[in-house]
Amino acid sequence: MKRKTIVKLSAAVLTVLLLLGWGLLLQRDADRQSTGKAGQENTVADGTTGAAGNGGSAGGGSPVDAALPVEAAFVKAAESERFVLWTDAVTAHFKIISKETGKVWRSYPNPEYWELEKTTGTWRSSFLSPVMLEYIDASNSKSQSKLTNWMEEKGVLDQYELTGDGFRATFYFPGTKFEIPVEVRLNGDYVETKVIDEGIAEGDLSLLNLKLYPLFGAEPSHGQEGYMLVPDGSGALIKFDENRSNDKSIYRENVYGADLSFYNEQTGRQEVKMPVFGLKSGDRSFLAVMTDGEEYAKLFAAPAGALGISNWITPEWQYRIKFFQSTNKQGDQGFYTYSKDRFVAGERTTRYYPIDGPKTDYAAMAERYRNYLIEENGLARLEQRKENIPLYVDIIGADLKQGLLWDDYIEGTTTKQAETMVKELREAGVDNLSVLYAGWQRWGYSSYGGLFPVDNRLGGNGGMKTFIDSAHKLGVSVYLSANYSLNSSGRGGFWKLNDGLRNLAGTLQEQYGGRNNDDKVTLTSPLYGIREAEGDLAEYKSLGADGLLLEGGIGSALNTDFNNRHKASRTEVLGAQQRLLEKADGELESIGVTDGSFYSLANVDHIHRIADDYSYDIFVDEAIPFEQIVLHGLVTYSSDWANLSDEYNADFLRSVEYGAYPSYVFTAAESGKFKQAYSIWYYSMNYRDWKQSAAEQYKRLNEALGDVQDLYIIGHRTLAEGVKETIYENGKTIIVNFNEKPYVLANGRVTVPAQDFIVTTGGEA
């Protein structure tokens, strides 16, 4: 009897609890769907009040239909010296208006052209939506990823409030139950959008990626000239084209390159080194900089006709990426799936800098990015220490090739031979020489790991120190090149099972050993490689090296590591690399990175073999020196090895146009000796064959660039097909003609010879 009473009481309690829970759920839905009155006031963070707009209220709002926001209902959210930020309390869309010119940048499609939009379905509502996202149902192994957007789901705006410098809100997706908190603020000459990761709610589904205000600044090609700037290679333009409607190609690439621990589509494109993009439409433009969380971003660009009538470009913030779950020890069988946990970056922030002055082209965008690097990253103008530009020479000590029973050693340049090489290059007329000595470690270039001491066959540590001392007497700088991202030797206490990079499935990550080597080389855990590099800094200093040139990873590439001994997220790897670069910069005179990513710039003095072209996508129209315009006068940079170029003169002219210093790769060994080498397999590296040509090229480049080493590039444009103009801040103008016929300037008084260049002052041209 007593037991029955207990059961009845428990049932009653359960009923009450269920009713209470149901009531709370109903109240939450009522709160989400409550309708505020037009013009209703809500108290904001700074104690002021602001109109909530049509149908909006702090803490909740009505389900929103897919439509353009009503601009008449916008309220002023913030004002700076140059701009006014207006926002809509119903959709959290916004617009920025220039106080000087009245130009407008919207977070939604230009209403003037919206009636021309013929796209239907989910993509149409996506164009109108402040947030679009991709997700998957991880509980269903056969589930496919799906696209949705806030307006498609008749989204509700939660917790909307003005903040004094902008607003914050949470986008609630009623169908999928996602909650995405964001902030928008105006600060000086930029507006900043931010996704706050810690506030994201996913419900029963898994977020893959999202785009916040993807149509910011978007414009159709109809009736206007313009382009999108993508950081492909040195920079590239996707020009507005009304006739591109049949081309559905888009640009979608990882910022700072692929993460080898996850699946990566093989696009063949050059890596994105700069977290920037831009769009120019008519006489206005904007530059966008991803300032936080960019290591978990892809850049997404859709030319008009690919997805809708607008040209639009935006970050695509990544939260999960699929990976290969192997089911055998070899790692070649398995299936693709997604990680359970999402990437967390704290904040994912994009700054949009509207540009509406007399200059709105990509050079103006580059100028604003340069100023950002100075203001936010601590970069400063170069001090011009030498009258003449530097020539960068990579000297190859040794490499390996396949032998009958074991690898054979190929001797390229001993330290004694390097002394002779440097003297002869100086005698040939190279007044300012920087040597980058590679392949000096035991067993040469393709022997990774445990680099010190210098191989005795090249002269050992003593020979290297003697060489560096002799170079210094001639005014020559010496860097030692090193790659800490691979280990093929097992030296330095490395054991690949403990210290190798592993993906999310636990599979050891390896790559082929080189062009002529089918053996696998292990990728080191990033934190292991960083610690190894840190431990070697004293060795570089003891040899008297001016600096360290990092290749293959540190300063240029980021990989997540799931090795439990060295586990690190992409964000943690980025931070560890930056700390190493800072320490190395403090202990050595100079640090260089081969084709470095911009997260390394705060502590890097030189970018070696910088990209000077683009990936030749069909829908990309033109390569531009955006990266070089940004860097010139802040950080030195050199072009790719001239003696390995397929188009020697054209690449020389591009160096003139881009303000890049020349570089060569040399050995003392005869040409052809390295044909079968694993890594440095190039055919024409004997310095005696090239020293005169190198000296002549150096002389001409020095005439063009010697007096502008510490100056900024302030202008660049195409004068005609194959004719480019670069302008420096002192008025010096260089015009390069890549064509086979002379080019006569519009004034008729100046001619640029075929496949050559001229140097003028601004007035002469």
N, C-alpha and C positions, 0 to 999 in steps of 0.2 A: 504493500500500500504506500509506504513511504517512497519506494522507488518510483511508483507511478507519479506521485506528486512532483518529485524532482524532474521527471520527464516533462510533465505539463508545464512546470515553471520555465524549464529550459526552452521549450517551444515558444512560450509566450515572450520570453526575453529575445529569442531569435526573431520573432515576428516584429517586435518593436524596433530592433536594430535594423532589420531590412527596410521597415517603413522610414526610419530616420535616414538611412543611406539613400533610399529612393528620393526622399524629399530634398536632400542635399544636391543630388544630381539634377533634379528638376530646377532647383534654385540656381545652380551653376548655368544650366542652359538658358534659364530666364535672364540671368545677368548678361550672358553672351549676346542674347537676342534683343535686349532692351533697346528701345529707340529713344534717342535724345532729341531735344527740340532744336530747330535751327537757331543758331546764334546763342545757344546755351553756353554759359561761362563755366570754366573749370579752373580751379586753383593750380598754379604751376609751381615748380620747384623753388623759384626765387621769390615766391610770395605774390607775384603779379597774377593777373587773370588773362585768359585768352579765349576767343570764341572757338567753340568746338566744331562749328561748321554744320552742314546738313547731316542729320542722323547720327552724329557722333557724340560720345561722352567719355570722360575719363573712366577707364575700367571696363568699358564694353561698348558695343555698337551693333548696328543691324547687319545682317548678311548683305554683302555687296554684290551687285550685278556687274557683269563684265561690260564696262563702258569707260570712256574717258572721264577723268575727274572734272567737276564743275569749277572752272577757274574763278568764277564770280564768288565762290564760297571760300576761297583761300584766305588765310590770315597770315600776317607778318609774324614769322617765328624768330628772326634774328636780322641784324644789320651790321655791316662792317663799313670801313671807309670806302670800299669799292663796290660792294654788292649788297643786295637784299635777298633774304631767303623767305619764300612764301610756302605754306604747306596746307594740305587738305586733311581735315580731321576725319574724313570718311574713309579715305584710301591710304593715307600717309604718303601720298605722292607729293612732290615738291617741285619748285622751279626757282632758279636763281636769275636775278635781273641786275645787269650792270647799271650802276647809278650814272655813269658818264655817257654811255652810248644807248642804253635801253635794250641792249641785246639780251636774249632770253635763252637759258639752257633748261630743258625740262627732263624729269625722270620718267617720262611717258612719251608716246609718239606725238609728233607735231600735229596738232588738231587740223592745221590747214590742209594736210594731205591724207587725213585718216579715211575719208570717203573713198579714196583710191585703193585702199587695202582690200584685196579679194580673198585673202587667206581665210579659211573657215576652221571650225573645230577648236581643239585644244591650243593650237599655235596662235590662233587669233586672240583668245583670251590671255595667252602668255604674253603677247606684246603689250597688253593693257595692264598686266599685273605687276605690282612692285616686287613680288617674289615668285620665281618658278623653281621647281626642284624635281629631282629624280630620286626614286626610292625602290625598295624591294621588300617583299615579304620573306624574311629569312626563315620563317617556320616551315615554308614550303620549298623543298629542295628543287622543285621544277619551276619555281616562280621566276618570271622575267622582270627586269627593271621596267619601271613605268614613269612617265612624265606627268606632272600635274602642276597647277599653279593656283595661287590664292583666289583669283577671281573665278576660275573654273569651278572651284568648290564652294562658291558663294561665301568667301571668307569673312571672318569677323575680326575687327580691330580691337584688341584688348589693351588696357593700361596705357592708352594714348595720353601724353602730356607734353606741354611745352616746357623747355628747360632753360630758357633765357638766351642760349646760343643756338637753339635748334629744337629738336623734339626727340622723344623716344616712344616706342610702341612695340607691341607683340602681335605678330600675324598668326591668327589661329585658323587652321585648316579643318573645317567641320567634318569632311569626309574621311581624311586620313589621320586626323587628330594631331598633326604636327603643330608645334608652337615655336615660332622663330622670333626672338627678341632682337630689336635693332635700335640703333641710335643714328641720328643725322645732326650734324652741327656745322655752323659756319664759323670759320676762323680766318680772319684777314682775307687773303686772296684765294682761299679754297673752301670747298664744302666737303665734308668727310662723312662717308657712310660706313657703318660698322655692324657686323653680326657678332652678337655676344654668345659665345659657345656654351658657357656654363648654364645659360637659361634655356637652351633648346630642349624641347620635349618631343619624343618620338612615338609614344604609344606602343602599338604592337608591330609597327613597321620599322624599317631601317633606312635612314637617310643616306643617300649616296653622294649627292652634291646639290648645291643650290646656287642660284644667280640672284643677286640683290640689285634692284633697279637696273635690270639689264638693258633697257632702252634709253638710259641716260644719254642725252645729247644726240640721239639717233636722228638721222635725216634720210629721206629718199634721194635717189639720184635725179629725180625729176626736176629739170629746169635749173640745176645748179652744179657748179664744179666743187669737187672735194675729194677727200681720201681718208682712209683709215690707216693709222700707223701701227704696225705690228713689230715687236722686237725680234724679228727673224734674222739671224746672223747679225750683221752690223745695223740692221734696220731695213724695213721694206714698206712700200706703199701699196694699198689696195684702192685703186682709184674708183670714184663713182662712175657707174656705167649703166645707162638706161637699157642697153641691149644685152645685158648679162643674164636675162631671166631664165635661159635654158641651162645655165651652169649652177648646180646646186651644191657646189663645193663650199666648205667652211674651213676656217683655221681654228685648230684646237690643240694646244701644246702645253706641257708642263712648264711652270716657272722653275728655273734652275735645273731643268733637265729631268729625265726619268728617274724613278726610284726602282732600283734593280730587285727589290724584295717583292715587287708587285708586277702584275701584268702591264705591259706597255705595248701599245700599238706601234708597229714599225712604219713610221711615216717617211723616214728618210730626210726629215727636216733637220736643220741646224738647231742646237739647243737654245732655249730662251735664257739669256744671261742677265737681262734687265727686267725688273718687275714693273714695267711701264707699258702704256699704250696711249693712243690719242685718236682724235677725229677732227678733221677740218671740213667745214661746210660754208662755202661762200667766204664772207669776210669775218668769220669767227671760228674758234676752235677750242679744244680743251686738251690738256695733258692729264693723264691719270697715273698715279703712283700707288702701287700696293705696298703699304707701309708696315703692316703687321699680319702674320699668318700666311704670307705669300708663298712660303715653302709648301703649303697645301693648296695651291691654286693652279688651275689651268687658265690660259687665256683663250677666250672664245670669241671669234669674229665671224660675222655672217654678212657677206656683201649683199646688196639689194638684189632680190630675185632668188636668193638661196633659201631664205626663210623670211617671207614677207617683203614689202616694198622698201623697207628701210635698210640703210647700212648701219649695223649696230655691233658694238664690241664691249665686252664685259669680262670681269673675272668669273670663273666658275669654281666656287669653293668646294674642295673635295673633303668628304667625310669618311668614305670607304672606297677602296679600289679592289677589284677582284685579284685573286692570286691563284697560283696553280697548287692544288693540294695533291701531292704525289702519293701514290699507293704502293710504291715499291722502293727498294733501296737505291736503285739507279736514278730515281727521280724522273723517269721518262714516261711513266704511266700515272694517270690520275684524272682529276677534273678541276674545273675552275669554280671558285666560290668566293664569298665575301667575308671579311673579318667581322667578328662579333662586335668588337669595340670600335667606336668611331675615333677618328683623329681629333684631337683637341688642341686648339691653338690659342685658347684664351679669347683673343679677339681677332677678327678678320676685317681689316680696315683698308679702305681705298680713299685716297684724296683726289678730288677732281679740281683742277686748276683751270677755270675759264680764261680764255685769251681773246681779247677783242681790241687790241691796240692797232697801231699801224702795221705790225708784223704778226701774222697768225699762222705762219707756215711751220713745217717741222723743225726749222732752225730755231724758231721762237719757242717751240715745245722743248727742244733740247736745252735752250738757255734756261728755261724754268727748272728743268730737272737738274742742271748743273748747280743752280742756286740752292735747290733742295739739298743736294749732297754737301754743299758748303755749310748750309744752315743747320742741317739735322745730323749729318754724319761726320762733321769736323774736317772735311777736306779743305785744302788751302792751295792757293796759287803756287806753282812751282817756282823755285829759285833757280834762275839760269846760272849754272855754275861754270859752264864751258862755252866758249864762243861757237864751237861747231857741234852739229848734231852727233849722236852716237850711232855707230854701226854695231849691231849685235851679231856675234858669231858663236854658234853652237859648235863646240869641239867635241867629237865623239872619241872617247878613249878606247872602248872595245865593245864587242858584242859576241854572241854565240851563234853557231850554226850546227846543223845536225851532222854528227860523225858516224863512223861505222858502228862503234859500240857505245860511245857516249858523246856528249856535245864537244865540238871543237871551238877553241878560243880564236877570235879574230882580233888582232891588234890593229887599232886604228891610229891612235896618236898617243905617244908617251908624253910625260910631262916635259921631257927635254925637247921633243919635237914641237910641243906646244910653244915653248920659248922661241924657237926659230920661226914658227908660223906668225906669232905676234910681231916679232921684229920685222919680218918681211912685209906684213900688211901695213905696218906703220911707215916703212920706207916707201911703199907704193902710194902713200898719200892719205891714208886713213888716220886723221888726226885725233879722233875720239873713238876709242874701241872698247866695247864691253864683251867679255868672254863669258859664255855659259857652258861650263865643262860638264858633259854628261858621260855616262858609261864608265865612270872612274872606279866604281865599286868592284869588289871581288867578283870575277868572272863576267864583268861587263854589263852592258845596258839591260839585257834580258834576264839578269840574275837579280831578283827582287828580294828584299829583306836582309836585315843585318848588314847594312851597307859598308860600314867602316871595318877595317882600315882601307885606304886606297890600295888597289891591287898592285902588288910588288912588280909585276911585269910592266906596269906603266911608270913606276918610280916610287910607289909607296907613299906614305904620308910625308916623308922627307922630301921626296921629289916634288910633290904637290906644293908643299910650303915654299920650296925654292922657286918654283914656277910663279907662284902668286907674288912672292917678293920681287922677282925680276919684272913681272908685269906692272907692279905698282911703280917701279922706278921709271917706267915708260908712260905713266899716267893712265894705265889700262886697268879697268875694274874686272874682277873675277867673281862670278857666281858659281856655285856648285849646284847642279841639277839633281833632283831626287824625287822618287815616286814611292810613297808610303801606303799606297792603296792595294798593292799586290805583294804576294810572297811566294816565290818559287823555290827558295833555297832552304827554308826551314831554319835559317839562322836567326839569331837574336832571341832564342827561346820560343820561337813560333811553332805551334802545333796546330795544323789546320782544323782538326776536330774541335779544339778548344778555342781557337782564335780566329776562325774564319767567319765571314759574313754569312748569315743564314736568313732565309726568308720566313714568312709567317708559318709555312708548313714545316720548318726546321731543316729545309734542304740547304746544303752547303752551296754557296754561289761561286762558280768558277767561270773562267773564260779561256779561250785558246791562247797559247803562248806567243803567237805572232803569225806573220804571213806564211812562214815556212815551218811552222811548228804546230803539230796536231795535239801536243800534250796540253793538259789543262793546268792553268795557273789559278791559285786560290785568291779570291778577294779577301783582304784582311777586314776584320771588324773595324769600323771607323774609329772607335775609341782606342783600340789597340794601336792602330797606325799613328794616331795623334800622339799617344804616349811615347811611341818609338821616335817620332820626329822631335818631340820635346827633349828626349834624352840625348839626341845627337847635336843639339844646338851648341854645346860646349866644344864638340869636335870641330864643327865648322869654324868657330871662333878661334880655336887654337891653331888652325892652319892659316889664319889670316884672311879668310875669304871675306869679300865685301858683302856678300849676301847669299841668299838661298833662292833657287828657282824651283817652285813646287809644280809637279806635273801629275796628271792622272786622277786627282781627286780633291785633295785639300785645297780649298779656295775656289773650287770649280764644280764640285758634284756632291750631291747629298743622297745617302741611302739609309733607310731604316734598317736596324739590325735586331734580329730576334734571337741572336746567340745569348743564352741566359748569363754567360760570363761577362758580356760586354753590352748588354741590351741598351738600345738607345733609339728614341724616336727621331724622325727627320728634324724636328725642331731642336732636339738635344744635340744632334750631330752638328747642326749649323752653329749653335752656341759654342760647342767645343772647338770647332775649327776657328771661329773668330778669336777665342781666347788664346789658342796657339799662335795665330798670326800676330796678335798683340804682343805676346811674349817674345816671339822671334824678332819682331820689329824693334823691340827694346834692346835685344842682345846683339843683333847684327845691324850693319849700316843700312841694308836694303833688302826688301823681300819682293820677289816677282812670282807671278802665277801664269802658267800657260793657258790662254783663252779663259781667263778668270771670270767668275760670276760676280755680280755687283755687291753681294753681301760681304765680299772680302775687301772692298775698297778702302775702308777706314785704316787699314794697316798694310796696304800694298803700294809699292812705289812704281811697279812696272807690270803691264799686261803684255805678255809675249805671244807672238803669232795670233794677234787679235783677228776675229772674223772680219772679212772685208767684202762679203758677198751675201747673197740670200739663197733660199732653197729652191727657187725656180718652180713654185706652184703655178699652175696655169692661171689662177685668178689673181696672183700677185703681180703687180705691174712694173715695179722699179725698186732696185736696191739703192739705199741712201746711207751716208756715213753718220747716222744718228748717234751711234755709240761714240764715234770719234769726235763729233762736235761736242758731246757732253764732256769727254775726258780731256780734250786738248787744253793744255795749260794747267791741268790738275794732276794728271798721272801720265807718265810716258807710256807709249805703246809702239810695238813693232809689227811689221807685216810678216807674212809667212815667208819661209825660206825661198829666196829668189832663185837660187841655182837649181831648184827642183820644179820650177814653174813651167807649165806648158806654154804659157804666153808671156815670155820674159819682159818684153817692152810694155805690153798692156798692163801687166801687174805693177811694173815700175811707175807707169803713169797713174795708176790707181793710188799708189802710195803718195804720189805728189798731191793728188786730189784730196786724199783723206788725211794728210798731215802725218803719215806713219813713217817711222824710222825703218831703215832696211835691215834685213837679217839674212844670214846664210848659215848652212850647216857644212862643216869642213872636217876632213881627216887628213893626216899626213900620208896615209896609205894610198896606194894607187886606186884610181876609179875602177870599179868593177869588183874589188875585193870583197865588198859587202853584199853582193848580189843574193847570196843564200842566207844572209843573216836573218835571225828571227824577228827583230824589231826595226833596226836601221838598215834596211835592205836597198837603199837608194844607190843609183848607178854612178852618179856624177858628183862626188864629194871631195875630190882631191883639190886642196886649196891652191896649188900651183896653177891649175887649169883656170882658176876663177879670180885670182887676186887682182889682175889688171882690170877685168870687167867690173869687179866689185868696187874697186877704187874709183873708176870712172862714174859708175852709178852713184856712189856716195858723194862725189864732188858735185854732181848736178842736183841731187836732193838737198845737199847742204846749201847750195845757192838759193834754193827755193824756201827752205824751212829754217835755216840757221838763225835768222833774226826774229823768229816768231815762236821759239820753243816754249816760252812762258806765257804766250798770249792765247786768248780764247778765239775760237772760230765763231763769228757772229752771223755768217750768211753762207748759204749753199743753195745752188739751183741749177737746173738744166737750161742752157741757153738754146740749144738745138739738139737734135738727135746725135748722141755721141760727143757732145760738148758740155763740159761741166765748169762751174765757177765756184770757187771757195774764197770767202772774204774773212780776213782777220781784223781784230779790233783796232789795229793801228792803220787800217785802210788798205793794207796790202791785199792785192787780189791776184789769185792764180787761176788761169783759165787753161783747161786741159782739153785737147782735141784727140779723141780716140779714133777718128776717121782716117781714111786713106787719102782724103783731099784736104787742102787748107780750108780754114774757116775764117771768114771775114766778119768782124763785128759789125753791128748795126750802124755804127758811126762811119764805117767805111775806111777808117784810118788805121785800124789795127787788124793784123792778120795773125792767126795762130797756125803754125805749120802743121802739116799732116803728122799724126801720131807723135805729137810733141806738146809742149806747154809754153806759156809765156807768163811772166810776172810783171804786174803793173801796180801803180798806186790807184786808189779808187777813182780819181779824176781822169786818169789817162784812158780808161776803158769806156 
